[in-house]
Amino acid sequence: MARDAVAVWITGLPASGKSTLTRALCEQLKNRGIEPAVLESDDLRKVMTPQPRYDEQERDAFYRQMIFVGTLLTRHGVPVIFDATANRRKWRDEARRAMPNFLEVFVNSPLELCMARDPKGIYRKARRGEASTVPGVHSAYEPPEHPDLTVDGTEDPVAAARRIVELMQQRESAGSPPEGFPPQHR
């Protein structure tokens, strides 16, 4: 029986650099012949919760669904990258329990930097009182206690993605490679 494919959850505050890192990681994996499925929370919310409230109950339901989709994909040999804040540690821990080949990558960026970047305008909305559940501002963001890798939010995303691939290779050499991550040709 084949092993489950790898799942990488890239977490951090909104605007910490998760999506940029995800794109760089996808590019590096594609160059190795690996086509990961990217589960990006904003895209999935359009389908799973078209009118999100972003309260604790809605987030619980949303992240359970997201984890289910990721688990289903990895069990069928599809590598998954989660591009999602998941501000509560319990959701990421639940994903780790559900997926045996799981890596958690924490993009560590100070709130001030995230607020200055603000590509989607969520911090501006928070300042104007138009958003009341922004992680790091209104809702707590619980960083991972033991991430598999921590990336500085100002680090070059290509270099950071390379570090993720290296970690995947280390895990591969420690055992048989997960589905969707072929051995490195040496």
N, C-alpha and C positions, 0 to 999 in steps of 0.2 A: 504494500500500500504506500502511495506517495505521501511525503510530508506536506503539511500545509505550506502555502506560499508565505513569504515575508510580509509583515505589516509594519509600516513606519508611521507613528503619530507625531506630527510636528506641531508643537503647542507653544504658546506664548501669548502675551497681551495682543489685543488688536493693534495692527500696524507695527508689530515687532519685527517683521521680515519673514513670516511663515510662507506666504505665497511666493515670494521671490526665491526663497530657499527651495520650495517645492518645485518650481520651474527648473532651477539649476539641477536638482536631483533627478528629475524626470529626463532631462537632456543627457546626463551622464549614464543613466540606466539604459536609455534608448540606444546610446552609442555602444552598449554592450549586448544589444539584442533583447532587452527586457522592456516590455510594455506594461507599466504599472497602471492600475486604475486609480485616479485621484478622486478622493471623496472630499470635496471642498464644501464647508458648511454653508456658505451663502448660496451656492448653487443648489444643494440638497434641500435647503429650507424652502426654496421656491416650489418644490414638489411636495415635500413632507409636511410642511407647516406654512402654507401660502400667506397666512396672516399671523405671523409669529407675535407672541406677546413678550417673549424673552423672560418670562417669569420662571421660577424654579420648577414648577410642574411641567410647563411646556418644554423647558430645556431637558428635564429628565426623560420625557417621552421622545424628544428629538434625538438625543444621544443614544438612547437604547436602540432606536431604529437605525441610526448610523452604524453602531457597533454590529448590529445584526447583518447589515449589508456587507460590511467589511469582513465579518466572519464567514459569511456565505461565499464571498469571492475568494478568500484565501483558502478555504477548504476545497475549492474547485481549481486551485493552482494559479490564481490570478494575484500577483503582487499588488498591494494596496498602499497608497500614501494618504493618510488623513491630514488634511490641511484645515485644522480647526482649533480654535482657542480652547474649548472645553474647560471653562474656568474653574470647575470643580474637579479636584483630583479623583474623586470616586468614579467619574466616568472613564477616565483614562485607565485607572486601575481595573475597572470592569473589562475594558478592552484587552488589557494584558492577560487577564484570567481566561478570556474567551479565545485568544489567538496565541498558540504556542510559539510562533516565530515573530515575536513582537518587539519592536524597538521604540522607545520614547525619546524624542529629541526636543529639548527645551531651548527655544530661542529667547535668550535673556537680554531684554532691552529695557532700559529705564522708562517709566511712564512718561517722563518729560519728552524723551526722544519719540516715543510712539505718538504723543499728542502733537508734536511738531510735524511728523510725517503725515498722519491722518489722511491717507489717500481716499478713503470712502466717506470722510466727513463725519464719522460717528462722534468724535470728541467735540467737534464744533456743535453738533446737535445736542450733546450733553451740556455744554456750556450755555446754550440758548434755552435749555429746559425742554427740548423736543425729544430727548431720549433719557430714560430714567433707570436703565439696567445695564449700563456699559461696564464690562469687566475692567477692574482697576480703578474705576471712578465710583460707581454706585454699587456694583456687585464685586465681591472679593474675587481675586484671581489667586488660586492656590497653585504655586509652582510645584513641579514634581519633587518629591523627597529624594528619589534615587533615579534620576533620568539615566538612560543608557549613554547619552551624549548631551553636553551643553554647548551651545553655539552662542557666541557674543553677537548681538543684533547688529553690530557695526562691522562684523567680519565679512570679508569678500564671500558672497554666496557660492561662487564656484569652488572656492577652497573649502567652505563648510560642507558643501555637498560631497566633495571628495572625501572628507573625513567620515561622512555617513557611509559611503561606499566602502571605505577601508574597514569600518566597524562591521559591516555586513560580511566582508571577506574574512575577518577574524572569526566571526561566528561560524562561517562556512567551514573554515579550516579546523574548528574545534569539533565538528561533527559532519554529518552528511549535509550537503547544501539543501536549503529549502527550495521547494518548487519555485520556478520563476527567477532563480538566481543561479545561472550556470557557473561551473567552476571557471576560474580565471585561467586563460591559456598562458602557460609559462614557457 
